[in-house]
Amino acid sequence: MPRTNFTVVTKFTFEGFSIFGWHHRLILFVAFLILYLLTLASNAIILTVIHLNRQLHTPMYFFLSVLSISETCYTVAIIPRMLSSLLNPEQAISIPECASQLFFYLTFGVNNCFLLTAMGYDRYVAICNPLRYSVIMGKKACLQLAGGSWIIGLSTAIIQVSSVFSLPFCDANVISHFFCDIRPLMKLACADTTIKEFITLLISLYVLVLPMVLIFISYVLIVTAIFKIASAEGRKKAFATCASHLTVVIVHYGCTSFIYLKPKSQNSLQDRLISVTYTVITPLLNPVVYTLRNKEVKDSLLRVLGKKKPSLRC
């Protein structure tokens, strides 16, 4: 029989890290706040350095700057509300606010996945087809790849948010997470979610598996081309240009795939801790890795800080 006695939910609260005591939550608040501020600052530095140094006005750094903007927006959609919930676990979020958070989270998250794919293609062209690199990776191609990533992110978010929030929510209103994510929201729905879960699985396969396959193919071709380089110095330089991107890809896709491609999990705390990796740590990892492992960016940063004079070439 259909249910007749239920309360329609208009607001949610996050379980988040409320199982921890006040002192532990305060420690987490300080740690996440520091990481958040570092993320904002480091991405701003990356953008400033790339903007000021004309030598960095290349496709590789164009994609890096777009990724920095996307990562910044991604963290703004998640972390401020998470910090607020750490201090006040009872704080509520309305359904429209929750839908907005999920929309922006998915838009920028999916955009990041396809931007990383575009960066992998850029590295493939640079190493496997260097003589035609400037022609293939022209300004128009870069804008099309970046614009395509944004369009895929927006369309995916619209489909997924419409799917989730077409479900009825009643009685239960505590989300077993620290932000409005797909699976924790579906657990609260008082209706059959089988079709919605299938849609989510298809979208996850498209957003995660397809980019991973494309990046894998790119790196198979890249490695093959690198081993054909005669000089050891040339091989080392080629590997160095890919190391930063590959590091970020492994961390980003590893953690995200674990959450969205695995069967239903009963350990929501474990899922939350893993989610911290790709919502808090990975956005900081991108600028740090690209700065520490990239000599051009480090040299440009030192020049901006006035600690290194520009080299003079005849």
C-alpha positions as CSV (number, residue, x, y, z in Angstrom):
1,M,0.0,0.0,0.0
2,P,1.2,3.6,-0.7
3,R,2.4,5.5,2.3
4,T,0.0,8.1,3.7
5,N,1.6,9.3,6.9
6,F,4.8,11.1,6.0
7,T,6.4,14.5,6.4
8,V,7.6,16.2,3.2
9,V,11.2,17.3,3.6
10,T,12.0,21.0,2.8
11,K,15.4,21.2,4.4
12,F,18.4,18.8,4.9
13,T,21.1,18.7,7.5
14,F,24.6,17.1,7.0
15,E,25.8,14.3,9.2
16,G,29.3,15.3,8.0
17,F,31.8,14.8,10.8
18,S,29.3,15.3,13.6
19,I,30.2,11.8,15.1
20,F,33.4,13.5,16.2
21,G,33.6,15.6,19.4
22,W,33.8,19.4,19.4
23,H,37.6,19.4,19.8
24,H,38.1,17.1,16.9
25,R,35.8,19.1,14.7
26,L,37.6,22.2,15.6
27,I,40.9,20.6,14.6
28,L,39.4,19.6,11.3
29,F,37.9,23.1,10.8
30,V,41.4,24.7,11.2
31,A,43.1,22.1,9.0
32,F,40.5,22.3,6.2
33,L,40.4,26.1,6.4
34,I,44.2,26.3,6.0
35,L,44.0,23.9,3.0
36,Y,41.2,25.9,1.5
37,L,43.1,29.2,1.8
38,L,46.2,27.6,0.4
39,T,44.2,26.3,-2.5
40,L,42.8,29.7,-3.3
41,A,46.2,31.4,-2.9
42,S,48.1,28.9,-5.0
43,N,45.6,28.9,-7.8
44,A,45.6,32.7,-7.8
45,I,49.4,32.6,-8.0
46,I,49.4,30.1,-10.9
47,L,46.9,32.4,-12.8
48,T,49.0,35.5,-12.1
49,V,52.3,33.9,-13.1
50,I,50.8,32.6,-16.4
51,H,49.2,35.9,-17.1
52,L,52.3,38.0,-16.5
53,N,54.8,35.7,-18.3
54,R,54.3,35.7,-22.1
55,Q,56.5,32.7,-22.4
56,L,53.8,30.7,-20.6
57,H,51.1,31.7,-23.1
58,T,51.1,28.2,-24.6
59,P,48.4,25.6,-24.9
60,M,49.8,23.6,-21.9
61,Y,49.6,26.6,-19.6
62,F,46.3,27.8,-21.1
63,F,44.7,24.5,-20.0
64,L,46.4,24.8,-16.6
65,S,45.0,28.3,-16.0
66,V,41.5,27.1,-17.0
67,L,41.9,24.1,-14.7
68,S,42.9,26.5,-11.8
69,I,39.8,28.6,-12.3
70,S,37.6,25.5,-12.4
71,E,39.3,24.0,-9.3
72,T,38.8,27.3,-7.4
73,C,35.1,27.4,-8.3
74,Y,34.8,23.7,-7.4
75,T,36.2,24.3,-3.9
76,V,34.0,27.4,-3.4
77,A,30.9,25.2,-4.1
78,I,31.8,22.7,-1.3
79,I,34.3,23.8,1.3
80,P,32.7,27.0,2.8
81,R,29.5,25.0,3.6
82,M,31.5,22.1,5.0
83,L,33.5,24.5,7.3
84,S,30.2,26.0,8.5
85,S,28.8,22.5,9.2
86,L,31.9,21.6,11.3
87,L,31.1,24.5,13.6
88,N,27.4,24.1,13.6
89,P,26.3,20.5,12.7
90,E,22.6,21.4,13.1
91,Q,22.8,24.0,10.3
92,A,20.2,23.3,7.7
93,I,20.3,23.6,3.9
94,S,17.2,24.1,1.8
95,I,16.4,21.9,-1.1
96,P,17.0,24.7,-3.7
97,E,20.4,25.4,-2.0
98,C,21.2,21.7,-2.0
99,A,20.3,21.4,-5.7
100,S,22.5,24.4,-6.4
101,Q,25.5,23.0,-4.6
102,L,25.1,19.6,-6.4
103,F,24.8,21.5,-9.7
104,F,28.0,23.5,-9.3
105,Y,29.9,20.6,-7.8
106,L,29.0,18.4,-10.8
107,T,29.6,21.2,-13.4
108,F,33.1,22.0,-12.2
109,G,34.0,18.4,-11.3
110,V,33.0,17.0,-14.7
111,N,34.7,19.9,-16.3
112,N,37.9,19.1,-14.5
113,C,37.8,15.5,-15.7
114,F,37.6,16.5,-19.4
115,L,40.1,19.3,-19.0
116,L,42.6,16.7,-17.7
117,T,41.8,14.7,-20.8
118,A,42.5,17.8,-23.0
119,M,45.8,18.3,-21.2
120,G,46.7,14.6,-21.9
121,Y,45.9,15.2,-25.6
122,D,48.0,18.3,-25.6
123,R,51.0,16.3,-24.2
124,Y,50.4,13.6,-26.8
125,V,50.6,16.2,-29.7
126,A,53.6,17.9,-28.2
127,I,55.7,14.7,-27.9
128,C,54.3,12.6,-30.8
129,N,53.8,15.3,-33.4
130,P,56.1,18.2,-32.4
131,L,56.5,19.6,-35.9
132,R,52.8,20.2,-36.3
133,Y,52.1,21.1,-32.6
134,S,51.5,24.8,-33.2
135,V,49.1,24.0,-36.0
136,I,47.1,21.3,-34.3
137,M,47.0,23.0,-30.9
138,G,46.2,26.5,-32.2
139,K,44.1,29.0,-30.3
140,K,40.8,27.8,-31.9
141,A,41.5,24.2,-31.0
142,C,42.3,25.1,-27.4
143,L,39.2,27.2,-27.0
144,Q,37.1,24.4,-28.5
145,L,38.6,21.8,-26.1
146,A,38.1,24.0,-23.1
147,G,34.6,25.1,-24.2
148,G,33.6,21.5,-24.8
149,S,34.7,20.5,-21.3
150,W,32.5,23.3,-19.8
151,I,29.5,22.3,-22.0
152,I,29.9,18.6,-21.0
153,G,30.1,19.7,-17.3
154,L,27.0,21.9,-17.6
155,S,24.9,19.3,-19.5
156,T,25.9,16.5,-17.1
157,A,25.0,18.6,-14.1
158,I,21.6,19.5,-15.5
159,I,20.7,15.9,-16.3
160,Q,21.9,14.6,-12.9
161,V,20.4,17.3,-10.8
162,S,17.1,17.0,-12.6
163,S,17.2,13.2,-12.1
164,V,17.9,13.4,-8.3
165,F,15.6,16.2,-7.4
166,S,12.6,14.7,-9.3
167,L,12.6,12.2,-6.4
168,P,10.3,12.8,-3.4
169,F,12.0,13.3,-0.1
170,C,10.1,12.6,3.1
171,D,10.7,11.8,6.8
172,A,14.5,11.4,6.7
173,N,16.5,14.6,6.1
174,V,20.0,13.9,7.4
175,I,22.5,13.5,4.5
176,S,25.2,11.1,5.4
177,H,27.9,13.3,3.9
178,F,29.4,16.8,4.3
179,F,27.9,18.1,1.0
180,C,24.9,17.4,-1.3
181,D,26.2,14.4,-3.3
182,I,24.2,12.0,-5.5
183,R,24.2,8.7,-3.6
184,P,23.6,10.1,-0.1
185,L,20.6,12.1,-1.5
186,M,19.1,9.1,-3.2
187,K,19.3,7.2,0.1
188,L,16.8,9.7,1.6
189,A,14.3,9.4,-1.3
190,C,11.0,7.7,-0.4
191,A,10.6,6.2,-3.8
192,D,12.2,3.5,-6.0
193,T,15.6,4.8,-7.1
194,T,16.6,1.9,-9.4
195,I,16.3,3.9,-12.7
196,K,17.9,6.9,-11.2
197,E,20.9,4.8,-9.9
198,F,21.2,3.3,-13.4
199,I,21.3,6.8,-14.9
200,T,24.0,7.8,-12.4
201,L,26.0,4.7,-13.3
202,L,25.9,5.5,-17.0
203,I,26.9,9.1,-16.4
204,S,29.7,8.0,-14.1
205,L,31.0,5.6,-16.8
206,Y,30.9,8.4,-19.3
207,V,32.5,11.0,-17.1
208,L,35.2,8.8,-15.5
209,V,35.9,5.8,-17.7
210,L,35.9,7.5,-21.1
211,P,38.4,10.2,-20.0
212,M,40.6,7.6,-18.3
213,V,40.6,5.4,-21.5
214,L,41.5,8.4,-23.6
215,I,44.3,9.5,-21.3
216,F,45.6,5.9,-21.1
217,I,45.7,5.7,-24.9
218,S,47.5,9.1,-25.0
219,Y,50.2,7.9,-22.6
220,V,50.7,4.6,-24.4
221,L,51.5,6.6,-27.5
222,I,53.6,9.1,-25.6
223,V,55.7,6.4,-23.9
224,T,56.2,4.6,-27.2
225,A,57.4,7.9,-28.8
226,I,59.6,8.7,-25.8
227,F,61.5,5.4,-26.1
228,K,62.2,6.2,-29.7
229,I,64.1,9.4,-28.7
230,A,67.8,8.7,-29.1
231,S,69.3,10.9,-26.3
232,A,68.8,10.1,-22.6
233,E,68.5,13.9,-22.0
234,G,65.7,14.1,-24.5
235,R,63.8,11.2,-22.9
236,K,64.2,12.7,-19.5
237,K,62.8,16.1,-20.6
238,A,59.9,14.4,-22.4
239,F,59.0,12.4,-19.2
240,A,59.3,15.6,-17.1
241,T,56.7,17.4,-19.2
242,C,54.2,14.6,-18.5
243,A,55.0,13.8,-14.8
244,S,52.9,16.6,-13.3
245,H,49.8,15.9,-15.4
246,L,50.1,12.1,-14.7
247,T,50.4,12.6,-11.0
248,V,47.3,14.7,-10.8
249,V,45.4,12.3,-13.1
250,I,46.2,9.3,-10.9
251,V,45.1,11.0,-7.6
252,H,42.0,12.6,-9.2
253,Y,40.6,9.6,-11.0
254,G,41.7,7.1,-8.4
255,C,39.7,8.6,-5.5
256,T,36.7,9.7,-7.6
257,S,36.4,6.3,-9.3
258,F,36.5,4.6,-6.0
259,I,33.4,6.5,-4.8
260,Y,31.3,6.6,-8.0
261,L,32.1,3.3,-9.7
262,K,32.0,0.9,-6.8
263,P,28.8,-0.9,-5.6
264,K,26.7,0.7,-2.8
265,S,28.7,1.2,0.4
266,Q,27.5,0.9,3.9
267,N,30.6,2.6,5.3
268,S,29.5,6.2,4.8
269,L,32.3,7.5,7.0
270,Q,34.9,5.9,4.8
271,D,33.3,7.4,1.8
272,R,33.4,10.8,3.4
273,L,37.1,10.5,4.3
274,I,37.9,9.5,0.7
275,S,35.7,12.4,-0.6
276,V,37.9,14.8,1.4
277,T,40.8,13.8,-0.9
278,Y,39.2,14.9,-4.2
279,T,37.2,17.9,-2.7
280,V,39.9,19.4,-0.4
281,I,43.3,17.9,-1.2
282,T,43.3,17.4,-5.0
283,P,42.5,21.1,-5.8
284,L,45.5,22.1,-3.8
285,L,47.6,19.3,-5.3
286,N,47.2,20.6,-8.9
287,P,49.0,24.0,-8.5
288,V,51.5,22.6,-6.0
289,V,52.5,19.7,-8.3
290,Y,52.7,21.9,-11.4
291,T,54.7,24.5,-9.6
292,L,57.2,22.2,-7.9
293,R,57.7,19.9,-10.9
294,N,57.8,22.6,-13.6
295,K,61.0,24.6,-14.0
296,E,59.3,27.2,-16.3
297,V,56.6,28.0,-13.7
298,K,59.2,28.0,-10.8
299,D,61.4,30.4,-12.7
300,S,58.5,32.7,-13.6
301,L,57.3,32.7,-10.0
302,L,60.8,33.7,-8.8
303,R,60.9,36.5,-11.4
304,V,57.4,37.7,-10.2
305,L,58.7,37.7,-6.6
306,G,61.8,39.6,-7.8
307,K,64.3,36.9,-6.7
308,K,65.5,36.0,-10.1
309,K,66.6,38.2,-13.0
310,P,65.4,37.3,-16.5
311,S,68.0,35.5,-18.5
312,L,69.6,37.5,-21.4
313,R,69.8,35.7,-24.7
314,C,71.8,37.0,-27.8
